[in-house]
């Protein structure tokens, strides 16, 4: 099966928006040192670029969750594969996620994190697909709204491929 890619968001547009998000986050977290929690593997490129643009001190941790396997559709079952090393109690936590698709993964993570008693908990998402939402989650910092297509690039994959693209594209299979 051949995969064709169609550009959706340019590298320049991504970098401009990441800088804007970093400015807003730096203002919102002034005089605090948030813990940025990246959801692997999809968020790592976004999180790295975002972190380099921040003007405040930050700490980092990562979480690996699984809900897709090797499919373009979520299984609906979310599981933590690798948990955080940092306790969240009394921390200002900013969850960094690549995409708000159905919201099942985000809801699972947020519910789990709330039990760990952070001082504050906010979400920063690169891409949002409103047509696919199955949960209602408040996103505090949003990069782009995208159509209901399977997207890749800038950390987001299809069968572990295309994460290295500096732009966002949508996938069509033949």
BAGUMI-651057 format. One record per residue: x, y, z of N, C-alpha, C, O in turn; residue number from 1. Coordinates in pm, 1 decimal. Example, Ala and Ser with C-alpha at 12.3 -4.5 7.8 and 13.67 -1.06 7.14 Angstrom:
2
1319.0	-569.0	780.0	1230.0	-450.0	780.0	1320.0	-330.0	780.0	1423.6	-331.9	846.5	1
1285.0	-225.0	708.0	1367.0	-106.0	714.0	1290.0	3.0	787.0	1340.9	113.8	803.9	2
//
This chain:
174
84.3	-119.0	0.0	0.0	0.0	0.0	88.2	124.7	0.0	171.8	143.1	88.5	1
68.6	208.4	-99.0	146.5	330.8	-110.4	83.2	440.9	-26.7	-39.1	453.4	-20.0	2
168.7	520.7	37.2	124.5	633.8	117.9	165.2	761.9	46.8	280.2	776.8	5.6	3
71.6	853.5	32.7	102.3	984.4	-25.5	84.1	1090.0	83.1	-8.5	1083.2	163.9	4
174.7	1187.9	83.1	170.7	1296.2	180.5	134.0	1426.9	111.7	183.2	1457.2	3.0	5
46.3	1504.2	176.7	3.5	1633.8	125.4	27.8	1739.3	233.4	-32.6	1732.1	340.5	6
115.2	1837.2	207.3	147.0	1938.8	308.4	21.8	2010.8	358.9	-68.4	2044.0	281.9	7
19.0	2034.0	489.8	-94.6	2098.9	555.1	-51.6	2226.5	628.4	-116.9	2330.2	616.0	8
58.5	2219.0	705.0	109.0	2334.9	779.0	259.3	2343.8	752.5	331.9	2246.5	773.0	9
305.4	2458.6	707.7	446.2	2474.9	670.6	536.2	2483.3	793.5	491.8	2512.7	904.5	10
663.0	2456.6	769.6	763.4	2468.9	875.6	765.3	2611.6	932.0	771.9	2630.4	1053.4	11
759.7	2710.3	844.7	762.9	2850.5	888.8	641.7	2883.2	976.5	655.6	2951.1	1078.3	12
523.8	2835.7	938.0	403.2	2860.9	1018.3	412.6	2792.8	1154.8	369.9	2848.8	1255.8	13
468.2	2673.1	1157.2	485.0	2602.3	1284.9	578.7	2680.5	1376.1	547.1	2703.5	1492.9	14
693.8	2721.4	1323.3	791.2	2792.9	1406.0	736.2	2925.9	1457.7	763.3	2964.7	1571.4	15
659.7	2994.7	1374.5	597.8	3121.2	1417.3	499.9	3096.1	1531.2	499.1	3169.3	1630.1	16
417.6	2993.1	1517.3	316.4	2963.9	1620.3	381.5	2912.8	1749.2	336.3	2946.9	1858.6	17
485.8	2832.4	1737.6	556.5	2783.0	1856.4	613.5	2900.6	1935.3	607.0	2902.5	2058.3	18
668.7	2997.3	1865.3	723.2	3116.2	1932.1	612.5	3192.9	2005.1	632.0	3237.3	2118.3	19
497.1	3208.3	1940.8	383.2	3276.7	2004.0	336.2	3200.5	2128.5	308.9	3261.1	2232.2	20
327.0	3068.8	2117.8	286.3	2987.7	2233.1	386.4	3002.9	2347.8	346.9	3016.7	2463.6	21
514.7	3000.4	2315.7	618.8	3014.3	2418.2	609.3	3150.1	2488.5	628.5	3159.1	2609.8	22
580.2	3253.6	2413.4	565.1	3386.7	2474.2	448.5	3387.3	2572.8	460.4	3440.5	2683.2	23
335.5	3327.9	2532.9	218.8	3324.6	2620.6	244.4	3239.1	2744.6	207.0	3277.5	2855.4	24
307.4	3124.6	2726.4	339.5	3037.3	2839.3	435.9	3107.5	2934.5	419.5	3098.8	3056.2	25
535.3	3176.3	2881.4	632.1	3248.5	2964.8	563.5	3356.0	3047.9	600.5	3378.4	3163.2	26
464.4	3422.0	2990.7	388.0	3522.9	3064.8	301.6	3455.4	3171.6	300.7	3497.7	3287.2	27
229.6	3351.0	3132.7	138.6	3283.5	3226.4	211.0	3217.9	3343.4	154.9	3206.3	3452.3	28
335.2	3175.1	3321.8	411.7	3108.4	3427.1	524.0	3196.8	3482.8	620.5	3145.8	3539.7	29
511.6	3329.0	3466.6	612.5	3420.1	3520.5	628.9	3395.6	3670.4	530.7	3375.3	3741.8	30
752.1	3397.5	3716.7	786.4	3375.5	3858.5	754.6	3234.5	3907.8	746.3	3210.6	4028.3	31
736.8	3141.6	3814.4	717.7	3000.9	3851.3	810.3	2916.7	3764.6	863.7	2964.3	3664.4	32
828.4	2793.7	3803.4	914.2	2702.6	3728.3	834.4	2576.5	3695.9	839.4	2478.4	3770.0	33
760.6	2579.9	3584.5	673.3	2466.0	3554.3	751.1	2339.5	3515.9	865.4	2344.0	3470.4	34
683.7	2228.9	3536.7	732.4	2099.3	3491.1	663.3	2071.5	3358.3	541.6	2054.3	3352.8	35
742.4	2067.3	3251.3	687.1	2033.5	3120.9	687.8	1881.8	3108.4	792.5	1818.3	3121.5	36
570.6	1824.0	3083.1	559.2	1679.7	3067.8	521.8	1650.7	2923.3	412.2	1684.2	2878.4	37
613.8	1588.1	2851.3	590.4	1552.2	2712.6	534.2	1412.1	2702.2	577.6	1320.4	2771.9	38
435.7	1397.0	2612.9	378.1	1265.6	2586.5	452.3	1208.5	2465.8	440.6	1259.1	2354.2	39
528.3	1103.1	2490.5	610.0	1041.4	2385.5	529.3	942.7	2304.6	436.2	880.6	2356.0	40
564.1	928.0	2179.0	677.3	988.5	2113.9	638.7	1114.1	2038.0	726.4	1191.7	2000.1	41
511.5	1136.3	2015.1	466.1	1240.9	1924.5	501.3	1383.1	1960.7	514.0	1467.1	1871.5	42
517.6	1413.8	2089.2	535.1	1553.4	2129.9	679.5	1600.2	2137.0	703.3	1718.9	2159.2	43
776.3	1512.1	2119.1	914.5	1549.3	2150.9	969.9	1662.4	2064.7	1041.9	1747.6	2116.9	44
940.0	1666.8	1937.2	992.0	1773.7	1851.5	928.3	1906.9	1892.2	997.2	2007.5	1908.9	45
797.1	1905.7	1907.7	722.8	2024.5	1950.0	773.5	2074.2	2085.2	798.6	2193.4	2102.7	46
788.5	1982.5	2180.5	832.2	2020.5	2314.6	973.4	2079.4	2313.0	1000.5	2176.7	2383.4	47
1062.1	2022.1	2234.5	1199.5	2073.7	2226.7	1201.4	2215.6	2170.1	1267.7	2303.5	2225.3	48
1129.6	2238.0	2061.3	1124.8	2371.8	2001.7	1058.2	2471.7	2095.8	1104.8	2584.8	2109.9	49
950.7	2430.3	2159.3	879.0	2516.9	2252.7	969.1	2554.5	2370.8	976.3	2671.3	2409.1	50
1036.7	2456.3	2427.4	1122.7	2480.6	2543.7	1234.4	2579.7	2512.0	1268.7	2664.1	2594.9	51
1290.2	2569.3	2393.3	1398.9	2660.5	2355.3	1351.1	2804.5	2340.6	1431.9	2897.0	2348.6	52
1221.4	2825.2	2319.4	1165.9	2960.1	2303.5	1117.6	3020.6	2436.1	1090.5	3140.4	2443.0	53
1106.8	2938.6	2540.7	1058.9	2988.2	2669.5	1163.0	3078.2	2734.5	1283.3	3057.3	2719.0	54
1115.5	3178.3	2807.2	1205.3	3271.6	2876.1	1202.1	3251.1	3026.4	1252.0	3335.1	3101.3	55
1145.0	3142.2	3071.1	1134.3	3108.7	3213.5	1209.0	2977.7	3239.3	1228.4	2898.5	3147.1	56
1250.5	2954.6	3363.0	1312.8	2825.6	3393.8	1206.5	2715.1	3394.0	1093.8	2736.5	3438.8	57
1243.1	2598.6	3344.3	1150.7	2485.0	3339.9	1223.4	2355.6	3376.1	1346.0	2346.9	3368.9	58
1145.5	2257.2	3414.5	1194.2	2121.0	3433.4	1121.8	2033.4	3332.8	1019.2	2073.1	3277.5	59
1175.3	1913.6	3309.0	1120.0	1824.9	3207.2	1098.4	1684.2	3261.0	1173.5	1636.1	3345.9	60
995.3	1619.8	3210.4	976.0	1476.8	3230.2	895.5	1427.1	3110.9	839.6	1506.0	3034.8	61
890.7	1296.5	3096.1	820.7	1236.9	2982.6	736.7	1118.6	3028.3	766.3	1051.7	3127.3	62
632.2	1096.2	2952.6	538.2	988.2	2976.6	517.0	919.4	2842.9	503.8	986.2	2740.4	63
513.6	787.7	2842.7	481.6	715.8	2720.5	348.9	645.8	2740.6	330.8	570.0	2835.9	64
256.4	671.9	2650.1	127.0	605.6	2654.7	102.0	538.5	2521.4	165.1	571.6	2421.0	65
10.4	445.2	2521.1	-21.9	374.0	2398.0	-172.5	368.0	2380.8	-245.9	335.1	2474.0	66
-217.8	400.6	2259.2	-359.9	382.6	2225.7	-379.2	353.8	2077.7	-489.6	319.6	2035.4	67
-272.9	367.0	1998.1	-285.3	349.7	1853.9	-228.2	218.7	1801.9	-282.7	161.6	1707.4	68
-119.8	169.8	1861.1	-52.9	53.9	1803.6	0.4	91.6	1666.0	61.3	197.5	1651.1	69
-21.1	7.8	1565.6	25.4	36.2	1429.5	-88.9	76.6	1338.2	-84.2	52.3	1217.6	70
-190.6	137.6	1394.5	-309.2	174.0	1317.9	-319.4	325.0	1306.2	-252.5	398.5	1378.9	71
-403.0	370.8	1214.7	-431.4	514.0	1204.3	-553.1	550.7	1289.1	-591.6	667.5	1294.5	72
-612.6	454.0	1354.0	-728.8	478.2	1440.2	-695.1	435.4	1582.4	-632.1	331.7	1603.2	73
-736.9	515.2	1679.8	-712.1	481.4	1819.3	-791.9	358.1	1858.7	-903.5	336.4	1811.4	74
-733.0	278.3	1945.8	-802.8	160.2	1995.9	-906.3	199.2	2100.4	-998.5	122.6	2128.6	75
-891.0	319.2	2158.3	-980.7	363.5	2264.9	-934.5	317.8	2401.8	-987.6	362.3	2503.5	76
-836.7	229.9	2405.1	-782.0	180.0	2531.3	-646.2	245.3	2551.7	-554.1	226.2	2472.2	77
-635.0	323.1	2659.7	-512.1	396.1	2687.7	-438.0	327.0	2800.8	-497.9	289.0	2901.4	78
-307.9	310.9	2783.8	-228.3	255.2	2892.6	-96.6	330.2	2902.1	-40.0	372.0	2801.1	79
-48.4	346.9	3024.7	81.4	409.0	3047.6	187.1	301.9	3026.4	186.1	197.8	3092.0	80
277.7	329.0	2934.3	385.9	235.6	2904.3	509.3	270.5	2988.4	574.0	182.4	3045.1	81
540.7	400.8	2995.5	650.2	449.6	3079.4	597.4	567.8	3159.5	550.3	666.1	3102.3	82
605.4	558.2	3291.8	551.4	663.2	3378.3	657.2	770.7	3405.5	774.5	755.2	3371.9	83
612.4	878.7	3466.7	700.0	989.5	3503.5	798.9	946.7	3611.1	773.3	854.2	3688.2	84
912.1	1015.7	3614.8	1009.2	995.4	3721.8	989.4	1101.1	3831.9	1031.6	1081.6	3945.9	85
925.1	1212.3	3796.5	907.4	1325.6	3886.7	771.8	1320.0	3956.2	669.5	1305.8	3889.2	86
768.7	1330.9	4089.4	639.3	1342.6	4158.2	573.2	1476.0	4120.2	642.1	1577.0	4106.0	87
442.8	1476.9	4103.9	371.3	1597.3	4060.2	316.7	1680.6	4175.7	272.8	1793.5	4154.0	88
318.4	1628.7	4295.0	259.4	1698.6	4408.6	319.7	1839.2	4423.1	441.5	1857.2	4426.6	89
229.1	1937.9	4431.3	264.9	2079.9	4447.6	348.4	2138.0	4333.5	417.6	2237.9	4353.0	90
343.0	2077.5	4215.4	415.2	2129.9	4098.6	316.3	2196.9	4003.0	199.0	2160.3	3996.6	91
366.4	2295.1	3929.4	290.7	2355.1	3819.5	323.6	2272.2	3695.4	433.8	2280.9	3641.0	92
227.5	2192.4	3651.9	250.2	2096.7	3544.4	188.2	2147.1	3414.6	71.9	2187.4	3411.2	93
267.5	2144.0	3308.5	218.1	2176.8	3175.1	236.8	2053.3	3088.5	349.3	2016.9	3054.2	94
126.5	1989.4	3053.5	127.7	1870.3	2969.6	142.8	1912.8	2823.9	66.0	1995.5	2774.7	95
241.4	1856.5	2755.6	268.3	1888.7	2615.2	227.6	1767.7	2531.6	283.1	1658.9	2547.1	96
130.2	1787.8	2443.0	78.6	1677.2	2362.1	80.8	1717.8	2214.7	66.4	1835.4	2181.3	97
98.8	1619.0	2127.7	104.8	1648.2	1984.9	-32.4	1679.5	1927.1	-46.7	1772.1	1847.1	98
-134.6	1601.8	1967.6	-264.8	1618.6	1902.7	-379.9	1584.2	1996.7	-374.3	1486.1	2070.8	99
-482.9	1665.9	1992.4	-609.6	1638.8	2061.1	-700.8	1583.4	1953.0	-759.0	1657.6	1874.0	100
-711.8	1450.8	1951.5	-791.0	1380.3	1851.2	-924.2	1344.0	1917.0	-1012.1	1429.7	1926.5	101
-941.4	1223.5	1961.3	-1065.2	1187.0	2031.6	-1067.8	1246.9	2171.3	-1174.6	1272.9	2226.7	102
-949.2	1268.7	2228.0	-939.9	1320.3	2364.3	-931.7	1211.4	2468.9	-914.4	1240.9	2587.1	103
-943.6	1086.5	2428.2	-940.4	976.4	2525.0	-805.6	968.0	2596.5	-800.5	946.4	2717.5	104
-697.5	984.9	2522.0	-564.6	981.7	2583.9	-546.7	1101.0	2676.6	-501.6	1085.2	2790.0	105
-581.4	1220.0	2629.4	-568.4	1339.6	2713.1	-650.4	1327.5	2840.9	-601.8	1361.4	2948.8	106
-772.5	1280.2	2830.4	-857.3	1264.6	2949.3	-796.2	1165.9	3047.2	-793.2	1190.9	3167.7	107
-748.0	1054.8	2996.3	-686.3	954.2	3081.6	-566.3	1012.7	3156.6	-552.9	994.4	3277.6	108
-479.8	1082.6	3084.2	-360.7	1141.4	3146.0	-400.3	1247.4	3248.1	-347.6	1249.1	3359.4	109
-493.0	1336.0	3210.9	-533.8	1442.7	3303.3	-595.9	1385.4	3430.4	-564.5	1430.8	3540.5	110
-683.2	1286.6	3416.3	-743.7	1223.9	3534.6	-636.7	1160.4	3622.3	-641.6	1171.4	3744.8	111
-540.5	1094.2	3559.7	-431.5	1030.8	3633.2	-346.7	1136.3	3705.3	-313.8	1120.2	3822.9	112
-311.9	1243.3	3634.9	-227.5	1347.8	3693.8	-297.5	1420.0	3808.3	-232.7	1454.5	3907.2	113
-427.5	1443.8	3797.6	-500.6	1512.7	3904.7	-491.6	1436.5	4036.1	-488.4	1496.8	4143.4	114
-487.6	1305.0	4027.5	-473.9	1221.6	4147.6	-338.6	1240.8	4215.5	-322.4	1208.9	4333.3	115
-242.6	1292.6	4141.3	-106.8	1312.3	4193.6	-88.4	1450.0	4258.2	22.1	1484.4	4300.1	116
-194.9	1527.6	4266.3	-202.9	1654.6	4339.5	-103.4	1763.1	4295.4	-29.2	1816.3	4378.0	117
-101.9	1795.3	4167.3	-17.9	1908.9	4126.2	-79.4	2039.9	4175.9	-199.6	2046.4	4201.5	118
2.5	2143.1	4189.2	-47.7	2276.0	4226.4	-138.2	2327.4	4115.7	-245.9	2381.0	4142.1	119
-93.6	2310.7	3990.8	-174.0	2348.1	3874.7	-145.6	2249.4	3762.9	-40.8	2184.9	3759.8	120
-240.7	2238.9	3671.3	-228.5	2145.0	3560.5	-292.6	2207.2	3436.8	-412.9	2232.8	3433.8	121
-210.2	2231.1	3335.0	-257.9	2289.0	3209.7	-212.3	2203.1	3093.0	-124.4	2117.9	3106.5	122
-274.6	2227.7	2977.4	-244.7	2150.1	2856.8	-201.6	2242.5	2743.6	-261.6	2347.2	2719.5	123
-95.3	2200.2	2674.9	-49.6	2265.7	2552.6	-50.8	2160.0	2442.5	15.7	2057.0	2453.5	124
-127.1	2186.3	2336.3	-143.1	2090.5	2227.8	-103.7	2156.5	2096.1	-142.6	2269.9	2068.0	125
-26.5	2084.7	2016.5	12.2	2137.5	1885.8	-106.8	2141.4	1790.1	-133.6	2244.5	1728.4	126
-178.8	2028.5	1777.7	-287.9	2017.7	1681.1	-417.5	1974.6	1748.5	-416.4	1895.2	1842.6	127
-528.9	2027.9	1699.5	-661.0	1991.2	1750.0	-749.3	1950.8	1632.0	-756.6	2021.3	1531.4	128
-816.5	1835.6	1646.0	-913.6	1788.1	1546.1	-1051.8	1787.7	1611.6	-1095.3	1683.3	1660.3	129
-1121.6	1900.9	1614.2	-1249.3	1910.7	1684.9	-1355.1	1809.5	1639.0	-1436.3	1764.3	1719.7	130
-1354.3	1774.0	1510.6	-1455.2	1679.9	1459.3	-1445.4	1541.8	1523.4	-1542.4	1466.1	1521.4	131
-1330.8	1508.1	1579.9	-1307.7	1374.0	1634.2	-1327.6	1364.9	1785.5	-1323.7	1255.3	1841.4	132
-1348.8	1477.9	1852.1	-1356.6	1477.5	1998.2	-1465.7	1384.5	2050.5	-1579.4	1386.4	2003.4	133
-1428.1	1303.3	2149.0	-1523.7	1220.7	2223.9	-1528.3	1264.6	2369.0	-1608.2	1213.3	2447.4	134
-1443.4	1359.0	2404.8	-1438.5	1414.1	2539.9	-1428.4	1565.4	2527.8	-1388.9	1617.8	2423.7	135
-1463.9	1634.0	2633.5	-1455.2	1779.6	2636.2	-1342.8	1817.8	2731.5	-1358.2	1809.8	2853.4	136
-1231.9	1858.6	2676.4	-1113.9	1892.1	2754.9	-1074.3	2035.0	2723.9	-1073.4	2076.4	2608.0	137
-1041.5	2110.3	2828.0	-997.5	2248.4	2809.6	-849.5	2249.7	2773.7	-764.9	2207.2	2852.5	138
-819.4	2298.7	2654.4	-680.9	2315.2	2610.8	-642.6	2459.5	2640.2	-709.6	2552.8	2595.8	139
-534.8	2477.1	2715.0	-493.0	2611.3	2756.0	-408.9	2681.7	2650.9	-415.6	2803.9	2636.9	140
-330.0	2605.1	2577.2	-242.3	2660.7	2474.1	-254.5	2571.9	2350.8	-222.7	2453.2	2356.1	141
-300.8	2629.7	2239.0	-326.2	2552.2	2118.2	-248.2	2607.8	1999.9	-246.2	2728.3	1975.3	142
-184.2	2516.5	1927.6	-111.7	2555.7	1807.4	-204.2	2578.2	1689.6	-222.3	2691.7	1645.4	143
-263.7	2470.0	1637.8	-345.2	2477.3	1516.7	-465.4	2385.0	1526.1	-460.3	2280.8	1591.5	144
-573.0	2424.1	1460.4	-688.2	2336.0	1439.4	-672.7	2277.9	1299.3	-645.9	2349.9	1203.2	145
-690.0	2145.1	1289.7	-671.1	2077.2	1161.3	-796.3	1997.1	1126.2	-875.9	1963.2	1213.8	146
-813.2	1966.9	996.5	-928.3	1886.8	955.2	-913.9	1741.0	998.7	-807.1	1697.8	1042.1	147
-1021.1	1668.1	986.5	-1024.9	1527.9	1027.6	-953.7	1439.3	924.5	-1017.0	1367.4	847.2	148
-821.5	1446.9	925.9	-736.1	1365.5	839.6	-623.0	1310.8	925.7	-589.5	1368.6	1029.1	149
-564.7	1200.1	883.2	-451.6	1146.2	956.3	-328.5	1227.7	919.4	-291.6	1235.3	802.2	150
-264.3	1289.2	1019.9	-152.3	1378.6	996.1	-20.5	1319.2	1044.9	-17.1	1235.9	1135.4	151
87.5	1364.6	982.2	222.1	1321.8	1019.5	315.6	1441.3	1013.3	281.0	1547.7	961.9	152
435.3	1420.5	1067.2	538.0	1523.3	1062.0	553.1	1593.9	1194.3	464.1	1589.9	1279.2	153
668.1	1659.4	1211.3	697.1	1737.7	1330.3	675.5	1654.3	1457.9	619.9	1701.7	1557.0	154
721.4	1529.1	1451.6	712.9	1438.3	1565.5	602.0	1335.7	1555.9	606.1	1233.2	1624.0	155
503.6	1361.8	1472.7	386.8	1273.4	1460.9	414.1	1170.2	1351.8	468.1	1203.0	1246.2	156
376.2	1045.1	1378.4	415.4	937.5	1288.2	298.3	863.0	1225.2	182.2	877.9	1263.4	157
335.5	782.4	1127.0	250.9	677.2	1072.2	340.5	553.9	1068.4	436.1	548.7	990.9	158
309.8	454.4	1151.8	393.9	334.6	1164.4	540.4	370.7	1189.2	631.0	312.2	1129.9	159
561.9	467.8	1277.8	695.4	514.5	1317.7	771.0	588.1	1206.9	890.2	614.4	1222.3	160
707.1	621.1	1099.0	769.8	696.1	990.3	718.5	840.6	989.2	611.7	870.5	1042.7	161
795.3	927.4	928.5	760.1	1067.3	900.8	773.3	1161.8	1019.7	743.4	1280.4	1005.5	162
817.0	1114.2	1136.8	833.9	1203.6	1252.1	933.3	1316.3	1222.7	922.2	1425.3	1278.9	163
1029.7	1290.1	1135.3	1137.1	1385.6	1108.9	1099.3	1497.2	1011.7	1179.6	1587.6	988.6	164
980.5	1493.0	955.0	940.4	1601.1	864.8	931.2	1732.5	942.5	877.7	1733.4	1053.4	165
981.7	1843.5	887.8	975.7	1971.2	959.4	841.2	2042.7	943.4	824.2	2153.9	993.4	166
747.2	1980.6	875.2	614.9	2037.3	852.2	510.4	1931.5	885.9	544.6	1817.1	915.5	167
381.8	1970.4	881.2	270.5	1878.0	903.8	206.6	1848.2	769.2	178.7	1938.4	690.1	168
184.1	1719.6	744.9	117.8	1677.2	621.2	6.4	1580.3	656.8	6.3	1522.5	765.5	169
-87.3	1562.6	566.7	-186.2	1458.8	588.1	-156.2	1341.9	494.3	-95.3	1357.3	388.5	170
-201.7	1224.6	537.8	-170.4	1100.1	471.8	-291.8	1051.9	394.2	-404.9	1056.5	442.6	171
-265.7	1005.5	272.6	-368.6	932.5	197.0	-307.2	802.5	151.6	-196.0	800.0	98.9	172
-380.5	693.7	172.2	-331.8	561.9	131.8	-398.9	520.8	1.9	-515.9	550.3	-22.3	173
-321.7	451.8	-81.0	-379.0	401.6	-206.7	-380.9	251.2	-204.3	-425.2	188.4	-300.5	174
//
